[in-house]
Amino acid sequence: MGVPCYSGAQPDTANDPVGGICLAYFFYVKETKARESIGCMEKVMIFSDDRKLKDLLKKDLGGSKYICDEIRGKEMLLDRVSSQNYLLVVLDARTVGGDMDLVSILREQSMQHILWLTPEDTIANAADDIRRGADFYLTLPLNQSALKQVMGEWERVAGNGHQRWIPAGILPEFSEGEIVGESAGVRHAFLLAARVAPTDSPVLITGETGVGKEIVARSVHRLSERANKTFVAVNCGAIPESLLESELFGFRKGAFTGATADRPGLFEQADGGTFFLDEIGELSPALQVKLLRVLEDGSIRPLGSSEETRVNIRVLAATHRDLLEEIEAGRFRMDLYYRINVVNIHVPPLRERVEDIAPLVKYFLNKYNKRFKKNVISITRDALFGLMKYDYPGNIRELENIIQHGVILANSNIIEKTSLPPQVYQRGQLALEGSRKEKTVNIQQAEEDLIKQALTRFEGNQTETAKSLGISRSTLWRKIKVYKLENFK
């Protein structure tokens, strides 16, 4: 095996405002005697201008499997990648800066794996770079154990010819009941939840079925002064109307057949805490009137009682319906709408916030690893691509079911596309093939346009045209035939 060695002068990164210094190449040596005997090494490139990061990488990876080299500039980076075979290119997002097309260019030039290093506060952008062609990423500042885990798993994957993958174990951690995601829509929802939580103001949470409206409600409760009190959640559409009133308001002995004893309702049980009415648009007109009374002064009257009871509760509500349309149709009371809609928090559907898919995958992997006592730590790039291209009619609830399915069926500690439900990976495969086809068409169109421009400039003279394009006359002739430009001038 090789030993660490360094070549070239040490670059002055502190005084290099331009950035774009590739500080190290890591050469991975496969453990085969044939490769050792001829000194053939498979290479890994690190592109960063962070001196501390470089030193950390040298310390952790400068063992017998790797040697380091240094290089300056993005142009030289692209030149080296195009002229040499690298199994892995590691890109520091801070060094890449605003050149977000670098990943796409690298992907077009060769088929090496790409690892994206990104600061935690910009992790949402990593989803864009995965779509451009990055295979997996780590957050900065770099965690040494996560780095060792990634490199160890990468060696196994590279050595066995497995698919490119996204390690999930190094994404941000989210606790139970926390809003998960990095998109602008989720950040806005959490900001509103945090701002309204210390008050007792009613909140209306809107969004499609399965987007996580109850999670938002629980976050409001968790951040409020009532956090150590009871949180009661009721789905108004899941309980028959004939039972819902007694469930909410309770009843007294003899109120109806079978009422053999007094029973407090859920409003009373939530006294001092938070009451969440999910799918409030399903409430009957009669119950809407009674709820309005609760919101006005906390008064409830159990079935069979002539006396009112006061409760101290905060009411949160949620719906997937457009309540203004329900008001127009006469199915929802306008006065109740304005009572519950003091603050509105809208949760966008998952198809509009694809950057939240990776953090959600991480969250659900942790959840179902614990439940099923498994250790699924990563997901292949093709599988993640399929997840990002899927429409999610069931939103987050459907994604959770998909990941649960994947964890159960995973043959190893990596979820591959075949571990996902067929409708997911088939959609991703179609999108990937369409993307490749579109890229090919775009390249061919650009080539044809370039040849046309040169032919026009040299008035159809093929010798001069070929010389200006840097190709042989026979190559130009073949291209002219392909693009049917025989008579073009």
Secondary structure, 3 states (H helix, E strand, C coil): CCCCCCCCCCCCHHHCCCCCEECEEEEECCCCHHHHHHCCCEEEEEEECCHHHHHHHHHHHCCCCCCCCCEECHHHHHHHHHHCCEEEEEEEHHHHCCCCCHHHHHHHHCCCEEEEEEEHHHCHHHHHHHHHCCCEEEEECCCHHHHHHHHHHHHHHHHHCCCCEEECCCCCCCCCCCCCCCCHHHHHHHHHHHHHCCCCCCEEEECCCCCCHHHHHHHHHHCCCCCCCCEEEEECCCCCHHHHHHHHHEECCCCCCCCCCCEECHHHHCCCCEEEEECHHHCCHHHHHHHHHHHHHCEECCECCCCCEECCCEEEEEECCCHHHHHHCCCCCHHHHHHHCCEEEECCCHHHCHHHHHHHHHHHHHHHHHHHCCCCCEEEHHHHHHHHHCCCCCHHHHHHHHHHHHHHHCCCCEECHHHCCHHHHHHHHHHHHHHHHHHHHHHHHHHHHHHHHHHHHCCCCHHHHHHHHCCCHHHHHHHHHHCCCCCCC
